[in-house]
């Protein structure tokens, strides 16, 4: 067991108190969007290859998930092969054993929980909404079984002006079906500042049309609606939200929206690519962000990521991104971000992502002997497949003061 025994026992016996504060926690993003033709969703190889094809040259993932701990019946065979000639296998996110295993790993390695991604545009289509509901239900049960916490994160990517009512309608459905805000029904659903926490990700990015009035409508609804509101709110914003530069819209009205949040979380995946870059970002940006948030009474949730690789996904979009565009460096890159955020005064950290193999940011167990052939995969043969689970657990201990770092050196296993 890689976490203190007492902590494990307490979180299992007292899930409500464990889920009652974001401070001191390391939370991961959980996509839960992988589908297979045999899982009953009717969406084919969703997020593996897209549609009907998932085979060499028709592939959208750069990391290969390790499914060897799943029951054999729940492993899905593919057209890919490992070097030893064995058939490569994957999983579906709507499989109960897969979600249960993921939350078991969180418990074993000392990771506090996840923000479950829920894409607002997909909620408008029942064919995609039903599998998301299934994953939601599986997550809340697996979190409870393993003494972890979780919260819902709405991703606004692709949501166009005039469409925010679809998100509101979806929250009303979720509220009625799952009663997430009821602590008795959902004791491990994350609460912050005494209220259930809901996240809105994607406000203020310059690559999408500004929707200031509609963003305000969402914020007011989730915070103030007499029947469906009463939530704490986390807002996912551009890296340069505070200065309104680069990836941010230039409108200062964005600050008025952010000031209404309880937590602000700037997205940093791809914004730097080395430990030195992470240090510069912390120095030049994070310190000022934290000061702004403290001045406005808002909590600050910085984002750390282990690396980035989306060669196969980009190929499908007629681009030519390299494999390992942002190298993992055996964990040094991720660890450098934990260190810098801790030194800057961060009290909580978001790791992107737990299961994101499309863009090579996953921290769960992967195969460092991935399939061979026409579709290349990112791998670190010298690194254990569970290395980033372990390292994220160590980052959790670092954040809480349970582990003292020796300079910039990564901890030893």
C-alpha positions in Angstrom: 0.0 0.0 0.0 1.5 3.3 -1.1 -0.6 5.6 1.1 -0.7 5.9 4.9 -3.0 3.2 6.3 -4.8 5.5 8.6 -5.7 7.9 5.8 -7.1 5.0 3.7 -9.3 3.8 6.6 -10.6 7.3 7.5 -11.6 8.1 4.0 -13.5 4.8 3.7 -15.2 5.1 7.1 -15.9 8.9 6.8 -16.6 9.7 3.2 -18.6 12.8 3.8 -16.0 14.6 5.8 -13.4 13.6 3.2 -15.5 15.0 0.4 -16.3 18.2 2.2 -13.4 20.4 1.0 -11.3 20.9 -2.2 -8.3 22.4 -0.3 -5.5 19.9 0.2 -6.6 17.6 -2.6 -5.2 16.5 -5.9 -8.0 15.8 -8.4 -7.7 14.4 -11.8 -9.8 14.9 -14.9 -11.8 11.8 -15.9 -13.0 11.6 -19.5 -14.8 8.3 -19.4 -15.5 8.6 -23.1 -14.0 5.5 -24.6 -16.5 3.2 -26.3 -16.3 -0.1 -28.2 -18.6 -1.7 -30.8 -19.5 -4.5 -28.3 -20.5 -2.3 -25.3 -24.1 -1.7 -26.3 -23.8 2.1 -26.8 -24.0 2.0 -30.6 -21.2 4.5 -31.0 -18.5 2.2 -32.4 -14.9 2.8 -31.5 -15.7 6.2 -30.0 -12.4 8.0 -29.1 -10.3 5.0 -30.1 -10.5 5.4 -33.8 -13.8 7.1 -34.5 -16.8 5.4 -36.0 -16.3 1.9 -37.3 -12.5 1.7 -37.7 -9.9 1.1 -35.1 -6.9 -0.6 -36.7 -3.4 0.3 -37.8 -3.4 3.7 -39.5 -7.0 4.3 -38.2 -6.3 5.2 -34.6 -6.8 8.3 -32.4 -4.9 7.3 -29.3 -1.2 7.8 -28.5 -1.0 5.8 -25.3 -2.1 2.2 -24.9 -4.2 1.5 -21.8 -3.2 -1.5 -19.6 -6.3 -3.7 -19.2 -4.6 -6.8 -17.8 -6.3 -6.4 -14.4 -9.8 -6.5 -15.9 -11.7 -9.7 -16.1 -11.0 -11.4 -19.4 -14.6 -11.0 -20.5 -14.3 -7.2 -20.2 -11.2 -6.8 -22.3 -11.9 -5.9 -25.9 -9.7 -7.4 -28.6 -8.5 -5.2 -31.4 -6.7 -5.5 -34.8 -3.5 -4.4 -33.2 -0.7 -6.7 -32.0 2.2 -6.5 -29.5 5.7 -7.4 -30.5 5.2 -10.9 -29.1 2.3 -11.5 -31.4 -0.4 -11.2 -28.8 -3.6 -9.4 -29.5 -3.7 -5.9 -28.1 -6.8 -5.2 -25.9 -8.7 -2.1 -24.7 -11.7 -1.4 -22.6 -15.0 0.5 -22.7 -15.7 3.3 -20.2 -19.3 2.0 -19.7 -18.0 -1.3 -18.3 -18.5 -1.4 -14.5 -15.3 -3.3 -13.8 -13.2 -0.8 -15.7 -14.5 2.2 -13.7 -14.3 0.3 -10.5 -10.7 -0.6 -11.3 -9.8 3.0 -12.0 -11.2 4.2 -8.6 -9.4 1.3 -6.9 -6.1 2.6 -8.4 -6.9 6.1 -7.1 -7.4 4.6 -3.6 -4.3 2.4 -3.7 -2.0 5.3 -4.9 -3.5 8.0 -2.7 -5.2 10.1 -5.4 -8.2 12.0 -4.0 -10.7 11.8 -6.8 -11.8 13.1 -10.2 -13.7 15.8 -12.0 -15.9 13.8 -14.4 -16.0 15.5 -17.7 -19.5 16.0 -19.2 -19.5 17.6 -22.7 -22.4 20.0 -23.0 -22.8 19.5 -26.7 -23.1 15.8 -26.3 -25.9 16.1 -23.8 -28.2 17.3 -26.6 -28.1 13.9 -28.3 -29.6 11.0 -26.3 -27.3 8.5 -28.1 -24.3 10.1 -26.4 -26.0 11.3 -23.3 -27.1 7.9 -22.1 -23.5 6.5 -22.0 -22.4 9.6 -20.1 -25.2 9.0 -17.6 -24.0 5.4 -17.3 -20.4 6.5 -16.6 -21.7 9.1 -14.1 -23.6 6.4 -12.2 -20.6 4.0 -12.3 -18.3 6.8 -11.0 -20.4 7.8 -8.1 -20.7 4.1 -7.0 -17.0 3.4 -7.5 -16.0 6.6 -5.6 -18.2 5.6 -2.7 -16.8 2.0 -2.7 -13.2 3.3 -2.6 -13.5 6.3 -0.4 -12.8 8.7 -3.2 -14.5 12.0 -4.1 -15.7 13.3 -7.4 -17.5 16.3 -9.0 -19.2 17.0 -12.3 -17.4 19.2 -14.8 -19.3 20.6 -17.8 -17.0 21.2 -20.8 -18.4 24.0 -22.9 -16.3 23.2 -25.9 -18.4 23.4 -29.1 -21.3 25.1 -27.3 -22.5 28.0 -29.5 -24.5 31.1 -28.7 -28.1 30.3 -28.0 -27.3 26.8 -26.7 -26.7 27.2 -23.0 -30.3 26.2 -22.2 -29.4 22.7 -23.3 -26.8 22.6 -20.4 -29.3 23.9 -18.0 -31.8 21.3 -19.1 -29.2 18.6 -18.7 -28.4 19.7 -15.2 -32.1 19.6 -14.3 -32.2 16.0 -15.6 -29.1 15.0 -13.7 -30.4 16.7 -10.6 -33.7 14.8 -10.8 -32.1 11.4 -11.7 -29.1 11.3 -9.5 -29.7 14.0 -6.8 -26.0 14.9 -6.8 -26.5 17.9 -4.4 -28.1 15.6 -1.7 -25.3 14.7 0.6 -27.3 11.8 2.0 -27.8 10.2 -1.4 -24.3 11.1 -2.7 -22.0 11.3 0.4 -18.8 11.4 -1.6 -19.8 14.0 -4.1 -17.3 16.9 -3.6 -18.5 19.8 -1.6 -16.5 23.1 -1.3 -17.3 26.0 1.0 -20.2 24.0 2.3 -21.9 23.5 -1.0 -21.8 20.8 -3.8 -19.2 21.8 -6.4 -19.9 22.0 -10.1 -17.4 23.1 -12.7 -17.9 25.0 -15.9 -14.8 24.6 -18.2 -14.1 26.7 -21.3 -15.1 30.3 -20.4 -13.0 33.1 -22.0 -10.9 31.2 -24.5 -10.0 33.2 -27.6 -10.6 30.3 -30.0 -14.4 30.3 -29.5 -17.1 33.0 -29.7 -17.5 35.1 -26.6 -20.8 34.4 -24.8 -20.5 36.7 -21.8 -24.3 37.1 -21.2 -24.9 33.4 -21.6 -21.9 32.5 -19.3 -23.5 34.8 -16.8 -26.8 33.0 -17.1 -25.1 29.6 -16.4 -23.2 31.0 -13.4 -26.4 32.6 -11.9 -28.4 29.4 -12.5 -26.0 27.1 -10.8 -25.4 29.4 -7.9 -28.7 31.1 -7.3 -31.6 29.1 -8.8 -34.0 28.3 -5.9 -34.6 24.7 -7.0 -31.5 23.7 -9.0 -28.8 26.0 -7.7 -27.1 26.4 -4.4 -23.8 25.1 -5.8 -20.2 26.2 -5.4 -18.7 26.9 -8.8 -15.4 26.2 -10.4 -14.6 28.0 -13.6 -12.0 26.6 -16.1 -10.4 29.6 -17.9 -7.5 30.3 -20.3 -3.9 30.3 -19.1 -3.6 34.1 -19.5 -7.1 35.0 -18.1 -5.7 37.5 -15.6 -3.8 39.6 -18.2 -6.4 39.0 -20.9 -3.6 38.0 -23.3 -2.7 35.2 -25.7 -5.3 32.4 -25.3 -7.8 34.7 -23.5 -10.5 37.0 -24.9 -9.6 40.7 -24.3 -12.8 41.8 -22.7 -12.4 42.8 -19.0 -16.0 41.7 -18.4 -14.5 38.3 -18.1 -13.0 39.2 -14.8 -16.4 40.1 -13.5 -17.6 36.6 -14.3 -14.6 34.9 -12.8 -15.0 37.0 -9.6 -18.3 35.2 -9.0 -16.7 31.8 -8.9 -15.5 29.9 -5.8 -12.6 28.3 -7.6 -10.7 29.4 -10.8 -8.6 26.9 -12.7 -6.4 28.1 -15.6 -5.8 25.5 -18.4 -2.1 25.0 -19.0 -1.8 21.8 -21.1 0.7 22.6 -23.9 1.6 26.0 -22.6 5.1 24.9 -21.5 7.1 21.8 -22.4 9.9 21.4 -19.9 10.7 21.7 -16.1 12.3 25.0 -16.9 9.2 26.2 -18.7 7.1 25.1 -15.7 9.3 27.1 -13.4 9.1 30.2 -15.6 5.3 29.9 -15.8 5.1 29.6 -12.0 7.3 32.7 -11.6 5.7 34.8 -14.3 2.1 33.9 -14.1 1.1 31.7 -11.1 2.2 34.1 -8.4 0.2 36.9 -9.8 -2.8 34.6 -10.3 -2.8 33.5 -6.7 -2.5 37.1 -5.5 -5.5 38.1 -7.7 -7.6 35.2 -6.4 -6.7 36.0 -2.8 -7.7 39.6 -3.3 -11.1 38.5 -4.7 -11.7 35.7 -2.1 -11.4 32.9 -4.7 -9.5 29.6 -4.5 -6.9 28.8 -7.1 -6.7 25.3 -8.8 -3.6 25.1 -11.1 -3.4 22.4 -13.7 -0.5 19.9 -14.0 0.0 17.4 -16.8 2.5 14.6 -17.4 3.3 15.3 -21.0 1.5 15.5 -24.4 1.3 13.4 -27.5 -1.5 13.4 -30.1 0.2 12.2 -33.3 -2.5 9.7 -34.2 -5.3 12.0 -33.4 -3.8 14.9 -35.3 -3.1 12.6 -38.3 -6.9 12.0 -38.5 -7.3 15.8 -38.7 -4.8 16.2 -41.5 -2.0 17.5 -39.2 1.4 16.2 -38.5 2.1 16.4 -34.8 5.1 14.3 -33.6 4.8 11.5 -31.1 5.8 12.7 -27.6 5.4 16.4 -28.6 5.9 17.2 -24.9 8.1 14.4 -23.4 7.3 13.0 -20.0 11.0 12.7 -19.1 10.3 9.7 -16.8 8.1 11.8 -14.6 10.4 14.8 -14.1 8.1 17.1 -16.1 5.1 16.3 -14.0 7.0 16.4 -10.7 8.5 19.8 -11.6 4.9 21.2 -11.8 3.9 19.8 -8.4 7.0 21.4 -6.9 6.5 24.8 -8.5 2.8 24.9 -7.5 3.6 23.9 -4.0 6.3 26.6 -3.7 4.0 29.2 -5.2 1.4 28.6 -2.4 -1.2 26.4 -4.2 -3.5 24.6 -1.9 -5.0 22.2 -4.4 -4.0 20.8 -7.8 -5.8 19.4 -10.8 -4.0 16.8 -12.9 -5.0 16.5 -16.5 -5.9 13.7 -17.0 -6.5 10.3 -15.5 -7.5 8.4 -18.6 -6.8 10.7 -21.6 -4.9 8.5 -24.0 -6.0 10.5 -27.0 -3.7 13.3 -26.2 -1.2 11.3 -24.2 -1.9 13.0 -20.8 -3.2 9.9 -19.0 -1.7 9.0 -15.6 -3.4 5.6 -15.2 -1.7 2.3 -16.0 -0.4 2.1 -19.6 1.4 -0.4 -21.7 5.0 0.6 -22.2 5.2 -2.2 -24.7 2.4 -0.9 -26.9 1.4 -2.5 -30.2 3.8 -2.3 -33.1 3.0 -1.5 -36.7 1.8 1.4 -38.8 0.4 3.5 -35.9 3.1 4.6 -33.6 2.5 5.0 -29.8 4.2 6.9 -27.1 6.0 4.8 -24.5 8.8 4.8 -21.9 10.1 1.2 -21.8 12.3 1.9 -18.8 9.4 3.2 -16.7 6.8 1.1 -14.8 3.3 1.2 -16.3 2.0 2.6 -12.9 4.6 5.2 -12.6 2.4 8.2 -13.0 -0.2 6.9 -10.6 2.5 6.6 -8.0 4.0 10.0 -8.8 0.6 11.7 -8.6 0.1 10.1 -5.2 3.5 11.5 -4.2 2.4 14.9 -5.5 -0.7 14.6 -3.2 1.5 13.9 -0.2 3.8 16.9 -1.2 0.8 19.2 -1.4 -0.4 18.2 2.0 3.0 18.4 3.6 3.3 14.6 4.1 6.4 14.4 1.9 9.3 16.8 2.0 11.1 17.2 -1.4 14.8 17.2 -1.6 15.5 20.1 -3.9 14.1 19.5 -7.4 14.8 15.8 -7.3 12.0 13.5 -8.1 11.2 11.0 -5.3 12.5 7.5 -5.5 10.3 4.5 -5.4 
